[in-house]
Amino acid sequence: MDGTHEKGGDDFSRRVQQQVNAFNGCPYARMMGIEITEVWPRGARVTMSPEGKENPHGVIHGGAIFSLADQAFAIAANQEGVQVATSVYITFMVPATGTLEAVAEFLGETDQTALYRVSVKSGDRLVASFEGVTFRK
């Protein structure tokens, strides 16, 4: 992981680093080659290599792109305590090739829900846009 920006000092950094380690170490993320490279309060940057994720047309499978976006969404949302997704929406913009990067950012919240946006890019090209709503447990 390139960096963990601090919020609330060492306790926040330690807790978030534990979450990053858990998310990076989960079997699905390892199988997909997904890695969290940076986190900041309610945000995250996550990467994924294209190897082994191509569909029959030679571009990255939509399910793999969704998985990358969902991982970024999850680490950004769960920094403030356990949250579960209640709905997500993804728009695929162009066929994807090459290493992908997903950047998740917090958009707003109510007493029980929060909204996040994830942009998935290949270089400077927007591949997909993902929005997710969480519910605080």
N, C-alpha and C positions, 0 to 999 in steps of 0.2 A: 504494500500500500504506500503510495507516494506521500500522503499527508493526512493528518486528522486535525482540523481546525478546532480550537478550543471554545467551549461554552461552559461556563460554570467551573472551570478549573480542572484539576487532576481527576476528580471523581467522574465527571462527564467523559473526559478523554479515555479513561480506563474502561468505563462501561461500553462506550462506543467501540473501542478497539476489541473488546471481547465479542461484541456483536459482529463486527467485521470478520474476525477469525471464525466465528461460528458459521456465518453465511458463506464465506469463502471455502470453508471446510466441508460443507454439506455435500453428500454424495451427488445430488443432481447438478449443483454448480460445478463440481469437479468433472463430472461426465461431460458437461456442456462446454467446459473450458472458459467459464465465466469468472472474472476476477474483479473485485472491488479495488479500485486504485486510489480513490480519494473520497473523503467524507468531510462534511461541514454541517453545522446545525441544520437539520431537516433537508439535507441535500446529499447527493452522492454521484460519483463518476464510476462507471463499470465498463469493462471491455470484454470482448469475446473474439477469438480467432475464427475464421471461416471454415477451417479444415474439418471435413466430415459432416458439415451441416448443409450441404447443397441439396436442392431438390432436383427432379429430372431435367430441369431447364438449365442447370448449372449455376443458379443463383442461390443465395442463402434462403433456406426454408422459412416461411412465415412463423412457424411455431418456435423456431430458434430465436428469431427477432423478438417475438413476444416474451420468451423466457428471459432474454437479456433485459428488456424493459421492466419486466416484473421484478427482477432481482434488484435493479436500481430503485424502483418504487418501494420495495420492502425495506431495504436498509435505510432509506431516507425517512420513511414513516415510523419505523420502530425505534428510532432514537429517543423519542419522547415517551416511551412506554409501549406496552403491547397493543398493537392495532391490527385489525384484520380487514382485508379488502372486502368491500360490499359490492362494488361494481368497477369495471374497467372498460375502457374503450380504446381501440387502436386503429389508426389510419395508416395504411401502407402507401407511401408516396411513390417510390421507384424500386425496381429490383435492386437487391443488395449484393455487393461483392466486397471482398477485402475485410480487414479487421473492422469490427464495429465498436462504437462507443455510445453508451447511453448516459445521459445526464438527467438526474431527477431533481426537481425543485418543488418546494412547498408553495402553494398558491393561496390557501386560506382555510378557515376552520369555523365550526360551530362548537357548541358545548360537547357534542358527541362524535362529530365527523370531521374529516380533513380532506382536502383536495390537493393532489400532486400532479405535475406534468412531467413527462419524460420525453426527451428528444433523442432519437436514435440516429446516429450519423455514421457514414463511411467517409472519412476525411472531412471535407467541408459540405458534403452532400447530405441533405436530410432524407433519411430512408423511411422513417416512421415517426408518428406522433402518438403518444399514449397518455391518457388521463385516467387517474384512479382515485376512488373515494375509499376512505378507511373509516372504520368504526372503532372507537376506543373501548377496550375490554376492561 
